[in-house]
Amino acid sequence: MASVEKVPMLAEGYEKLSTQLAALKAERPQIVDAIEEARAHGDLSENAEYHAAKERQGQVEASIGDLEDRLSRAQVIDPTTLSGDRIVFGATVTLADEDDKPVKYQIVGQAEADAKIGKISYNSPLGRALIGRKVDDEIEVTVPAGDKYYLVTKIEFV
């Protein structure tokens, strides 16, 4: 049974999921055509094309169900409407690492997280450690590479 818990995300994350859903729905007729074509080749028990097409159909239908579920539970948050002195979902945070080198992250949903471009999930170890903190708070995070220490230097809502 699907969960009824809201899924926070930014507008761009919602758009990304919507685009993925549209692409998968557009693929459905092609899969049906591939199944029909493979079925026309005869014996289905040894028909690799048929089995591959049926497997792809199952994957696409499962992905469509998952995306529709997440989109129906989406709670789109616009960070520019937020304010305050604590880190919340959507905030852009500047941290000083152990070498006093500044690093900047935006707290986002799982669908839009990409640490390479400075977007971390609110469910990640660092994201969970940051939520609710204020400027000048020190944070210790245990990550696969070991313990990391940060100092919150700036909180923005952009």
PyRosetta script that sets phi, psi and omega in degrees:
from pyrosetta import init, pose_from_sequence

init()
pose = pose_from_sequence("MASVEKVPMLAEGYEKLSTQLAALKAERPQIVDAIEEARAHGDLSENAEYHAAKERQGQVEASIGDLEDRLSRAQVIDPTTLSGDRIVFGATVTLADEDDKPVKYQIVGQAEADAKIGKISYNSPLGRALIGRKVDDEIEVTVPAGDKYYLVTKIEFV")
pose.set_psi(1, 139.6)
pose.set_omega(1, -178.2)
pose.set_phi(2, -73.5)
pose.set_psi(2, 150.4)
pose.set_omega(2, 179.5)
pose.set_phi(3, -80.3)
pose.set_psi(3, 153.5)
pose.set_omega(3, 178.3)
pose.set_phi(4, -104.9)
pose.set_psi(4, 5.7)
pose.set_omega(4, -179.6)
pose.set_phi(5, -67.4)
pose.set_psi(5, 135.4)
pose.set_omega(5, 178.8)
pose.set_phi(6, -66.7)
pose.set_psi(6, 146.2)
pose.set_omega(6, 178.6)
pose.set_phi(7, -112.8)
pose.set_psi(7, 106.3)
pose.set_omega(7, 180.0)
pose.set_phi(8, -72.4)
pose.set_psi(8, 140.1)
pose.set_omega(8, 176.2)
pose.set_phi(9, -159.8)
pose.set_psi(9, 158.9)
pose.set_omega(9, 175.8)
pose.set_phi(10, -82.5)
pose.set_psi(10, 166.5)
pose.set_omega(10, -179.4)
pose.set_phi(11, -58.9)
pose.set_psi(11, -38.4)
pose.set_omega(11, -178.6)
pose.set_phi(12, -67.8)
pose.set_psi(12, -32.8)
pose.set_omega(12, 175.7)
pose.set_phi(13, -67.1)
pose.set_psi(13, -39.5)
pose.set_omega(13, 177.5)
pose.set_phi(14, -62.7)
pose.set_psi(14, -44.1)
pose.set_omega(14, 178.9)
pose.set_phi(15, -63.1)
pose.set_psi(15, -40.2)
pose.set_omega(15, 179.8)
pose.set_phi(16, -61.7)
pose.set_psi(16, -45.7)
pose.set_omega(16, 179.1)
pose.set_phi(17, -66.0)
pose.set_psi(17, -38.9)
pose.set_omega(17, 178.9)
pose.set_phi(18, -63.2)
pose.set_psi(18, -40.2)
pose.set_omega(18, 178.9)
pose.set_phi(19, -65.4)
pose.set_psi(19, -43.2)
pose.set_omega(19, 177.6)
pose.set_phi(20, -60.6)
pose.set_psi(20, -42.7)
pose.set_omega(20, 179.9)
pose.set_phi(21, -62.6)
pose.set_psi(21, -45.3)
pose.set_omega(21, 179.4)
pose.set_phi(22, -61.7)
pose.set_psi(22, -40.3)
pose.set_omega(22, -180.0)
pose.set_phi(23, -64.9)
pose.set_psi(23, -41.6)
pose.set_omega(23, 179.3)
pose.set_phi(24, -66.7)
pose.set_psi(24, -40.7)
pose.set_omega(24, 178.4)
pose.set_phi(25, -65.1)
pose.set_psi(25, -34.4)
pose.set_omega(25, 178.2)
pose.set_phi(26, -69.7)
pose.set_psi(26, -24.4)
pose.set_omega(26, -179.3)
pose.set_phi(27, -78.8)
pose.set_psi(27, -20.8)
pose.set_omega(27, -177.5)
pose.set_phi(28, -51.7)
pose.set_psi(28, -51.9)
pose.set_omega(28, -178.4)
pose.set_phi(29, -61.2)
pose.set_psi(29, -34.8)
pose.set_omega(29, 178.6)
pose.set_phi(30, -64.7)
pose.set_psi(30, -38.7)
pose.set_omega(30, 179.6)
pose.set_phi(31, -66.7)
pose.set_psi(31, -43.0)
pose.set_omega(31, 178.8)
pose.set_phi(32, -60.6)
pose.set_psi(32, -42.5)
pose.set_omega(32, 178.0)
pose.set_phi(33, -62.2)
pose.set_psi(33, -41.7)
pose.set_omega(33, -180.0)
pose.set_phi(34, -64.8)
pose.set_psi(34, -38.6)
pose.set_omega(34, 178.1)
pose.set_phi(35, -65.3)
pose.set_psi(35, -45.6)
pose.set_omega(35, 179.8)
pose.set_phi(36, -61.5)
pose.set_psi(36, -43.3)
pose.set_omega(36, -179.6)
pose.set_phi(37, -64.4)
pose.set_psi(37, -44.0)
pose.set_omega(37, -180.0)
pose.set_phi(38, -66.8)
pose.set_psi(38, -36.7)
pose.set_omega(38, 178.9)
pose.set_phi(39, -63.9)
pose.set_psi(39, -33.2)
pose.set_omega(39, -179.7)
pose.set_phi(40, -68.5)
pose.set_psi(40, -17.0)
pose.set_omega(40, -179.5)
pose.set_phi(41, -77.0)
pose.set_psi(41, -6.3)
pose.set_omega(41, 175.0)
pose.set_phi(42, 108.2)
pose.set_psi(42, -136.7)
pose.set_omega(42, -173.1)
pose.set_phi(43, -43.6)
pose.set_psi(43, 113.5)
pose.set_omega(43, -176.6)
pose.set_phi(44, -79.4)
pose.set_psi(44, -21.0)
pose.set_omega(44, -176.0)
pose.set_phi(45, -67.1)
pose.set_psi(45, -28.7)
pose.set_omega(45, -179.9)
pose.set_phi(46, -118.7)
pose.set_psi(46, 27.2)
pose.set_omega(46, -175.2)
pose.set_phi(47, -102.6)
pose.set_psi(47, 96.7)
pose.set_omega(47, -176.8)
pose.set_phi(48, -63.6)
pose.set_psi(48, -37.1)
pose.set_omega(48, 179.4)
pose.set_phi(49, -61.8)
pose.set_psi(49, -42.6)
pose.set_omega(49, -179.9)
pose.set_phi(50, -63.5)
pose.set_psi(50, -47.1)
pose.set_omega(50, -178.6)
pose.set_phi(51, -65.3)
pose.set_psi(51, -38.5)
pose.set_omega(51, 178.2)
pose.set_phi(52, -65.2)
pose.set_psi(52, -42.5)
pose.set_omega(52, -179.8)
pose.set_phi(53, -65.9)
pose.set_psi(53, -40.5)
pose.set_omega(53, 178.4)
pose.set_phi(54, -66.1)
pose.set_psi(54, -38.5)
pose.set_omega(54, 178.2)
pose.set_phi(55, -64.7)
pose.set_psi(55, -43.8)
pose.set_omega(55, 178.4)
pose.set_phi(56, -62.5)
pose.set_psi(56, -38.5)
pose.set_omega(56, 178.6)
pose.set_phi(57, -61.3)
pose.set_psi(57, -42.5)
pose.set_omega(57, 178.3)
pose.set_phi(58, -63.5)
pose.set_psi(58, -41.9)
pose.set_omega(58, 179.0)
pose.set_phi(59, -63.6)
pose.set_psi(59, -45.3)
pose.set_omega(59, -178.8)
pose.set_phi(60, -63.6)
pose.set_psi(60, -45.0)
pose.set_omega(60, -179.2)
pose.set_phi(61, -63.8)
pose.set_psi(61, -39.2)
pose.set_omega(61, 177.9)
pose.set_phi(62, -65.3)
pose.set_psi(62, -42.4)
pose.set_omega(62, 179.1)
pose.set_phi(63, -65.2)
pose.set_psi(63, -40.6)
pose.set_omega(63, 178.1)
pose.set_phi(64, -61.2)
pose.set_psi(64, -45.1)
pose.set_omega(64, 178.9)
pose.set_phi(65, -60.0)
pose.set_psi(65, -43.9)
pose.set_omega(65, -179.7)
pose.set_phi(66, -64.1)
pose.set_psi(66, -46.4)
pose.set_omega(66, -178.9)
pose.set_phi(67, -64.9)
pose.set_psi(67, -42.4)
pose.set_omega(67, 178.9)
pose.set_phi(68, -62.5)
pose.set_psi(68, -38.4)
pose.set_omega(68, 178.4)
pose.set_phi(69, -64.2)
pose.set_psi(69, -48.0)
pose.set_omega(69, -178.8)
pose.set_phi(70, -65.0)
pose.set_psi(70, -40.4)
pose.set_omega(70, 179.5)
pose.set_phi(71, -67.2)
pose.set_psi(71, -35.8)
pose.set_omega(71, -179.8)
pose.set_phi(72, -69.3)
pose.set_psi(72, -25.8)
pose.set_omega(72, 179.7)
pose.set_phi(73, -99.4)
pose.set_psi(73, 3.3)
pose.set_omega(73, -175.3)
pose.set_phi(74, -63.9)
pose.set_psi(74, 136.9)
pose.set_omega(74, 172.5)
pose.set_phi(75, -118.5)
pose.set_psi(75, 97.7)
pose.set_omega(75, -176.0)
pose.set_phi(76, -76.8)
pose.set_psi(76, 126.2)
pose.set_omega(76, -177.1)
pose.set_phi(77, -117.1)
pose.set_psi(77, 130.0)
pose.set_omega(77, 176.9)
pose.set_phi(78, -100.7)
pose.set_psi(78, 110.1)
pose.set_omega(78, -175.6)
pose.set_phi(79, -62.3)
pose.set_psi(79, -23.6)
pose.set_omega(79, -178.2)
pose.set_phi(80, -70.4)
pose.set_psi(80, -15.0)
pose.set_omega(80, 178.6)
pose.set_phi(81, -91.9)
pose.set_psi(81, -2.2)
pose.set_omega(81, -177.9)
pose.set_phi(82, -94.2)
pose.set_psi(82, 159.2)
pose.set_omega(82, 174.5)
pose.set_phi(83, -158.4)
pose.set_psi(83, 176.0)
pose.set_omega(83, 178.3)
pose.set_phi(84, 129.0)
pose.set_psi(84, 179.9)
pose.set_omega(84, -177.9)
pose.set_phi(85, -110.4)
pose.set_psi(85, 6.6)
pose.set_omega(85, 178.9)
pose.set_phi(86, -114.8)
pose.set_psi(86, 153.2)
pose.set_omega(86, 179.4)
pose.set_phi(87, -78.0)
pose.set_psi(87, 126.8)
pose.set_omega(87, 177.5)
pose.set_phi(88, -132.5)
pose.set_psi(88, 173.7)
pose.set_omega(88, 176.7)
pose.set_phi(89, -54.3)
pose.set_psi(89, 133.9)
pose.set_omega(89, 178.5)
pose.set_phi(90, 93.9)
pose.set_psi(90, -15.1)
pose.set_omega(90, -179.2)
pose.set_phi(91, -69.8)
pose.set_psi(91, 147.3)
pose.set_omega(91, 171.9)
pose.set_phi(92, -104.0)
pose.set_psi(92, 124.9)
pose.set_omega(92, -170.7)
pose.set_phi(93, -118.9)
pose.set_psi(93, 132.7)
pose.set_omega(93, 172.8)
pose.set_phi(94, -104.6)
pose.set_psi(94, 127.6)
pose.set_omega(94, -178.5)
pose.set_phi(95, -120.0)
pose.set_psi(95, 152.8)
pose.set_omega(95, 170.5)
pose.set_phi(96, -105.7)
pose.set_psi(96, 124.8)
pose.set_omega(96, 179.5)
pose.set_phi(97, -83.2)
pose.set_psi(97, -171.4)
pose.set_omega(97, -175.2)
pose.set_phi(98, -60.4)
pose.set_psi(98, -25.3)
pose.set_omega(98, 179.5)
pose.set_phi(99, -96.0)
pose.set_psi(99, 13.7)
pose.set_omega(99, -176.0)
pose.set_phi(100, 61.5)
pose.set_psi(100, 20.8)
pose.set_omega(100, 176.2)
pose.set_phi(101, -84.8)
pose.set_psi(101, 128.1)
pose.set_omega(101, -178.8)
pose.set_phi(102, -74.1)
pose.set_psi(102, 136.7)
pose.set_omega(102, 172.4)
pose.set_phi(103, -128.4)
pose.set_psi(103, 143.8)
pose.set_omega(103, -174.5)
pose.set_phi(104, -124.1)
pose.set_psi(104, 130.6)
pose.set_omega(104, 179.0)
pose.set_phi(105, -135.2)
pose.set_psi(105, 148.8)
pose.set_omega(105, 170.3)
pose.set_phi(106, -110.1)
pose.set_psi(106, 135.5)
pose.set_omega(106, 179.7)
pose.set_phi(107, -84.6)
pose.set_psi(107, 116.0)
pose.set_omega(107, -174.7)
pose.set_phi(108, -130.9)
pose.set_psi(108, 180.0)
pose.set_omega(108, 176.7)
pose.set_phi(109, -78.7)
pose.set_psi(109, 168.4)
pose.set_omega(109, -177.2)
pose.set_phi(110, -62.1)
pose.set_psi(110, -35.2)
pose.set_omega(110, -176.9)
pose.set_phi(111, -66.9)
pose.set_psi(111, -26.8)
pose.set_omega(111, -175.5)
pose.set_phi(112, -108.8)
pose.set_psi(112, 2.1)
pose.set_omega(112, -178.0)
pose.set_phi(113, -67.5)
pose.set_psi(113, 133.6)
pose.set_omega(113, 175.6)
pose.set_phi(114, -159.2)
pose.set_psi(114, 96.9)
pose.set_omega(114, -174.2)
pose.set_phi(115, -60.1)
pose.set_psi(115, -28.2)
pose.set_omega(115, -179.4)
pose.set_phi(116, -61.8)
pose.set_psi(116, -29.3)
pose.set_omega(116, 179.2)
pose.set_phi(117, -108.0)
pose.set_psi(117, 16.5)
pose.set_omega(117, 173.2)
pose.set_phi(118, 82.2)
pose.set_psi(118, 23.9)
pose.set_omega(118, 177.8)
pose.set_phi(119, -119.0)
pose.set_psi(119, 117.3)
pose.set_omega(119, -179.3)
pose.set_phi(120, -117.4)
pose.set_psi(120, 147.3)
pose.set_omega(120, -179.4)
pose.set_phi(121, -71.6)
pose.set_psi(121, 145.4)
pose.set_omega(121, 175.3)
pose.set_phi(122, -65.8)
pose.set_psi(122, -16.6)
pose.set_omega(122, 178.8)
pose.set_phi(123, -91.7)
pose.set_psi(123, -8.5)
pose.set_omega(123, -179.7)
pose.set_phi(124, -70.6)
pose.set_psi(124, 161.2)
pose.set_omega(124, 179.0)
pose.set_phi(125, -55.5)
pose.set_psi(125, -44.3)
pose.set_omega(125, 179.5)
pose.set_phi(126, -68.8)
pose.set_psi(126, -42.3)
pose.set_omega(126, 179.1)
pose.set_phi(127, -58.4)
pose.set_psi(127, -45.9)
pose.set_omega(127, 179.0)
pose.set_phi(128, -63.8)
pose.set_psi(128, -37.5)
pose.set_omega(128, -179.7)
pose.set_phi(129, -69.8)
pose.set_psi(129, -29.2)
pose.set_omega(129, -177.1)
pose.set_phi(130, -81.2)
pose.set_psi(130, -35.1)
pose.set_omega(130, -175.5)
pose.set_phi(131, -54.9)
pose.set_psi(131, 128.3)
pose.set_omega(131, 177.3)
pose.set_phi(132, 88.5)
pose.set_psi(132, -6.6)
pose.set_omega(132, -179.0)
pose.set_phi(133, -82.5)
pose.set_psi(133, 164.4)
pose.set_omega(133, 180.0)
pose.set_phi(134, -122.4)
pose.set_psi(134, 171.6)
pose.set_omega(134, 175.5)
pose.set_phi(135, -58.6)
pose.set_psi(135, 141.1)
pose.set_omega(135, -178.4)
pose.set_phi(136, 76.9)
pose.set_psi(136, 3.3)
pose.set_omega(136, 173.5)
pose.set_phi(137, -76.4)
pose.set_psi(137, 141.3)
pose.set_omega(137, 175.1)
pose.set_phi(138, -98.1)
pose.set_psi(138, 140.1)
pose.set_omega(138, -175.8)
pose.set_phi(139, -127.6)
pose.set_psi(139, 135.1)
pose.set_omega(139, 173.2)
pose.set_phi(140, -114.4)
pose.set_psi(140, 127.7)
pose.set_omega(140, -178.1)
pose.set_phi(141, -126.9)
pose.set_psi(141, 131.9)
pose.set_omega(141, 174.9)
pose.set_phi(142, -95.9)
pose.set_psi(142, 116.8)
pose.set_omega(142, 179.4)
pose.set_phi(143, -120.9)
pose.set_psi(143, 169.0)
pose.set_omega(143, -179.1)
pose.set_phi(144, -53.8)
pose.set_psi(144, -30.5)
pose.set_omega(144, -179.4)
pose.set_phi(145, -80.4)
pose.set_psi(145, -4.2)
pose.set_omega(145, -179.4)
pose.set_phi(146, 123.5)
pose.set_psi(146, -168.1)
pose.set_omega(146, -179.9)
pose.set_phi(147, -81.9)
pose.set_psi(147, 136.2)
pose.set_omega(147, 176.7)
pose.set_phi(148, -121.5)
pose.set_psi(148, 146.8)
pose.set_omega(148, 179.3)
pose.set_phi(149, -122.5)
pose.set_psi(149, 136.7)
pose.set_omega(149, -179.7)
pose.set_phi(150, -135.6)
pose.set_psi(150, 156.6)
pose.set_omega(150, 172.4)
pose.set_phi(151, -121.5)
pose.set_psi(151, 126.7)
pose.set_omega(151, 178.5)
pose.set_phi(152, -74.5)
pose.set_psi(152, 119.7)
pose.set_omega(152, -178.7)
pose.set_phi(153, -108.4)
pose.set_psi(153, -21.9)
pose.set_omega(153, -177.0)
pose.set_phi(154, -159.6)
pose.set_psi(154, 141.5)
pose.set_omega(154, 175.4)
pose.set_phi(155, -125.8)
pose.set_psi(155, 124.7)
pose.set_omega(155, 179.8)
pose.set_phi(156, -127.2)
pose.set_psi(156, 153.8)
pose.set_omega(156, 174.8)
pose.set_phi(157, -122.9)
pose.set_psi(157, 87.1)
pose.set_omega(157, -176.2)
pose.set_phi(158, -118.3)
pose.dump_pdb("model.pdb")
